[in-house]
Amino acid sequence: MAIKSVSSTFTVLSSGPSLGFGEKGKGSLCSGVRMRVTMRDRGKNRKPLQKGRNISIEAIQTVQALKRAPKFEDKQQEVIHSKFSRLLKFDMMAILRELLRQDQSLLALMVFAEIRKEYWYKPDVSLYAEIILVLAKNGLFDKVDSIFLELKSEKGRLEAKNTEGFNKLLQTLMICNLVELTMDCFELMKEVGCEPDRSTFKLLVCQLESKGEMSLSEVIKEEAYKYYGDSLEFIDEQEEMALS
């Protein structure tokens, strides 16, 4: 379990007589003298355990324990309950991203399921994009469908003003050739009140046309006209700016 460092201050009261700097041969009384003793917060000087990373020893040990556990769900759940569930939010998220980085997709899903139970958890579209990318890279498309359904179930809790996050997810789905889920994601984006921007339409039109989905591209162009008018002239303007 991660231990938080504590900085403490103690005040010592001296109420009895004590020798002071009075006249020669006489003692002076110093009642109510306050002495302040401060313990330094050692956590402020703590260095990262690994260069470029700021993850606790407990989190590193948990990742190692999960990977060493026999590939039986009950054994891995033992590690989850005995180690992972005791960690702080920062370490939980660090473990999830480390497992994703290592392509430990099934372990990452198990950890993510536990994170969703935490009181502080808020659904993040960008995080779903990271998870879906790793699942697709490992050919776990049935898991991709499941995790996308979980995202849709969080519709009422998704942040409306998160166009950047949705664009990231749309791009991830298109990279993985998941055209149907891409269109579902675009509809979800609008349902939660997240307004597509110019880059959203540019991304969808370019990706759909590159995959030969011309009819779907036309649907997106018509949608773009509702928002910006004049078809997709703004896309041409952006491309000209990029080339200039």
HUFENJO-V330341 format. One record per residue. N is the residue number from 1. PSI is psi in radians with two decimals (* if undefined). OMEGA is omega in degrees with one decimal (NA if undefined). D_LAST is the distance of its C-alpha to the last C-alpha in Angstrom with 1 decimal. Layout:
# HUFENJO-V330341
n:psi:omega:d_last
N:PSI:OMEGA:D_LAST
N:PSI:OMEGA:D_LAST
This chain:
# HUFENJO-V330341
n:psi:omega:d_last
1:2.35:-179.4:54.5
2:2.37:-177.6:52.1
3:2.22:178.7:54.1
4:2.36:176.6:52.8
5:2.58:-175.3:53.8
6:2.34:174.9:55.9
7:2.15:-175.0:56.4
8:2.57:177.1:60.0
9:2.27:-179.9:61.9
10:2.47:175.2:65.7
11:2.15:-177.5:67.9
12:2.21:179.0:71.4
13:2.30:175.8:74.3
14:1.92:-175.3:77.3
15:-0.19:-178.0:80.2
16:3.04:179.5:83.1
17:2.59:175.9:84.5
18:2.72:-179.5:82.8
19:2.37:179.4:83.5
20:-2.85:-179.2:81.5
21:1.28:-179.8:81.7
22:-2.67:179.4:84.7
23:2.76:-176.6:87.9
24:2.26:176.7:89.6
25:-0.05:179.9:91.5
26:2.54:174.7:90.2
27:2.57:177.6:87.7
28:2.59:-179.5:85.3
29:2.28:178.2:84.1
30:1.48:-178.3:80.3
31:2.54:176.5:80.0
32:0.43:178.2:76.8
33:2.28:-178.9:74.7
34:2.29:177.0:71.2
35:2.18:-178.2:69.4
36:2.11:178.7:65.8
37:2.13:-176.9:64.8
38:2.28:175.5:61.2
39:2.20:-177.9:60.0
40:2.41:176.5:56.6
41:1.75:-176.3:54.0
42:-0.38:-179.3:53.5
43:-0.44:-178.5:50.6
44:-0.45:-178.3:48.4
45:0.11:-178.1:48.7
46:2.28:-178.9:48.3
47:2.72:176.0:45.6
48:2.51:-178.5:43.6
49:-0.52:176.3:45.7
50:2.55:-177.0:42.9
51:2.23:177.1:40.1
52:0.02:-178.8:37.0
53:2.63:179.7:39.1
54:1.18:-175.5:41.3
55:2.46:-174.3:43.5
56:2.82:176.7:47.3
57:-0.70:-179.2:49.9
58:-0.68:179.6:51.2
59:-0.74:178.4:47.8
60:-0.75:179.4:47.5
61:-0.61:179.3:51.1
62:-0.74:176.4:50.5
63:-0.80:-179.5:47.6
64:-0.71:-179.5:50.0
65:-0.69:178.4:52.9
66:-0.71:-178.7:50.9
67:-0.52:179.9:49.8
68:-0.39:-176.8:53.4
69:2.43:176.1:55.1
70:2.58:-174.5:56.5
71:0.99:173.0:54.4
72:2.33:-172.5:56.7
73:-0.63:-177.6:55.5
74:-0.65:178.8:58.6
75:-0.72:179.0:58.1
76:-0.61:177.3:54.5
77:-0.54:176.3:55.5
78:-0.74:178.2:58.0
79:-0.71:178.9:55.3
80:-0.84:-175.3:53.3
81:-0.61:-175.8:56.4
82:-0.48:-175.6:57.7
83:-0.99:-171.3:54.6
84:-0.79:-174.4:51.4
85:-0.23:-179.0:52.8
86:-0.10:-174.5:54.1
87:2.89:176.1:50.7
88:2.89:-177.0:48.5
89:-0.82:-176.8:45.4
90:-0.78:-178.2:43.1
91:-0.63:177.3:44.8
92:-0.81:-179.7:45.0
93:-0.62:178.6:41.2
94:-0.69:178.3:40.8
95:-0.77:179.3:43.1
96:-0.84:-177.7:41.3
97:-0.56:177.1:37.9
98:-0.71:177.5:39.7
99:-0.67:176.4:41.3
100:-0.72:179.9:38.0
101:-0.61:-179.1:36.5
102:0.14:-179.2:39.5
103:0.48:175.3:39.2
104:1.22:-168.3:42.6
105:-0.76:-177.6:41.7
106:-0.69:175.7:45.3
107:-0.66:178.2:46.2
108:-0.70:177.6:43.1
109:-0.70:179.4:44.1
110:-0.76:178.7:47.6
111:-0.72:-179.7:46.3
112:-0.65:177.9:44.0
113:-0.65:177.9:47.0
114:-0.68:179.4:48.8
115:-0.66:-179.2:46.0
116:-0.31:179.2:45.9
117:-0.23:-176.1:49.6
118:2.56:-177.0:48.9
119:-0.48:-176.3:49.3
120:-0.11:-174.2:46.0
121:2.32:171.8:43.9
122:2.29:-177.6:41.2
123:2.35:-178.3:39.2
124:2.04:-176.9:35.6
125:-0.66:179.9:33.2
126:-0.66:178.5:31.0
127:-0.70:175.9:34.3
128:-0.65:178.4:35.2
129:-0.74:179.0:31.8
130:-0.76:-178.7:32.7
131:-0.79:-178.8:36.2
132:-0.68:-179.8:35.2
133:-0.78:-179.3:32.8
134:-0.72:178.2:35.6
135:-0.78:-179.4:38.2
136:-0.69:178.4:36.1
137:-0.54:-179.7:35.4
138:0.17:175.7:39.2
139:0.30:-177.8:39.8
140:1.13:-173.8:41.6
141:-0.43:174.5:40.3
142:-0.62:176.7:43.5
143:-0.58:176.4:42.8
144:-0.80:178.2:39.3
145:-0.73:-178.3:41.0
146:-0.76:-177.1:43.4
147:-0.54:177.1:41.0
148:-0.64:175.3:38.9
149:-0.64:176.3:42.2
150:-0.72:178.1:42.8
151:-0.76:179.8:39.5
152:-0.57:178.8:40.4
153:-0.32:178.9:43.8
154:0.20:-172.1:42.2
155:-0.72:-177.7:40.5
156:-0.23:-177.6:42.5
157:-0.04:-177.7:41.5
158:2.52:179.7:37.7
159:2.24:-176.9:35.5
160:-0.71:-176.7:34.1
161:1.14:-179.6:31.0
162:0.92:-179.1:29.6
163:-0.69:-179.5:26.6
164:-0.75:179.3:24.9
165:-0.75:178.3:28.1
166:-0.68:177.3:28.3
167:-0.68:177.9:24.8
168:-0.74:179.8:25.7
169:-0.73:177.8:28.9
170:-0.77:179.6:27.3
171:-0.72:178.7:24.9
172:-0.80:-179.6:27.9
173:-0.68:178.9:30.0
174:-0.69:177.3:27.5
175:-0.62:-179.0:27.1
176:0.14:179.0:30.9
177:0.59:179.3:31.0
178:1.28:-173.0:32.9
179:-0.77:-177.9:31.8
180:-0.77:178.4:34.9
181:-0.56:177.3:34.7
182:-0.80:179.8:31.1
183:-0.64:175.8:32.1
184:-0.71:179.9:35.1
185:-0.68:178.2:32.9
186:-0.70:177.3:30.7
187:-0.71:178.1:34.0
188:-0.71:178.8:35.3
189:-0.80:-179.2:32.2
190:-0.61:-178.5:33.1
191:-0.59:-179.2:36.8
192:0.04:177.9:36.5
193:0.31:178.5:34.6
194:1.97:-173.5:31.2
195:2.18:176.6:28.6
196:2.50:176.2:25.7
197:-3.04:-177.2:22.3
198:-0.69:-179.2:19.1
199:-0.51:176.5:18.3
200:-0.87:-178.2:21.9
201:-0.68:178.4:21.5
202:-0.79:179.1:18.2
203:-0.87:-175.8:20.1
204:-0.81:-178.1:23.2
205:-0.84:-178.1:21.9
206:-0.77:-178.0:19.8
207:-0.74:-179.5:22.7
208:-0.75:-179.7:25.4
209:-0.59:178.3:23.9
210:-0.39:179.4:23.4
211:0.14:177.4:27.1
212:0.23:-179.6:28.2
213:1.18:-173.3:29.2
214:-0.63:-179.2:28.1
215:-0.72:177.5:30.9
216:-0.61:177.0:29.9
217:-0.69:178.8:26.3
218:-0.64:177.2:27.6
219:-0.76:179.9:29.7
220:-0.67:178.5:26.7
221:-0.71:177.7:24.8
222:-0.66:178.0:28.0
223:-0.71:179.7:28.2
224:-0.60:180.0:24.7
225:-0.60:179.2:25.7
226:-0.57:-177.6:28.6
227:-0.73:-169.8:26.3
228:-0.28:-177.8:23.4
229:3.05:177.1:24.5
230:0.70:177.1:22.7
231:-2.23:-175.5:22.5
232:0.69:179.4:19.2
233:-0.53:-178.3:16.7
234:-0.48:177.6:15.3
235:-0.76:178.4:14.3
236:-0.68:179.6:12.2
237:-0.74:-179.7:10.6
238:-0.69:-179.9:9.9
239:-0.67:178.2:8.7
240:-0.69:178.7:6.1
241:-0.65:-179.2:5.2
242:-0.59:-178.5:5.6
243:-0.46:-176.5:3.8
244:*:NA:0.0
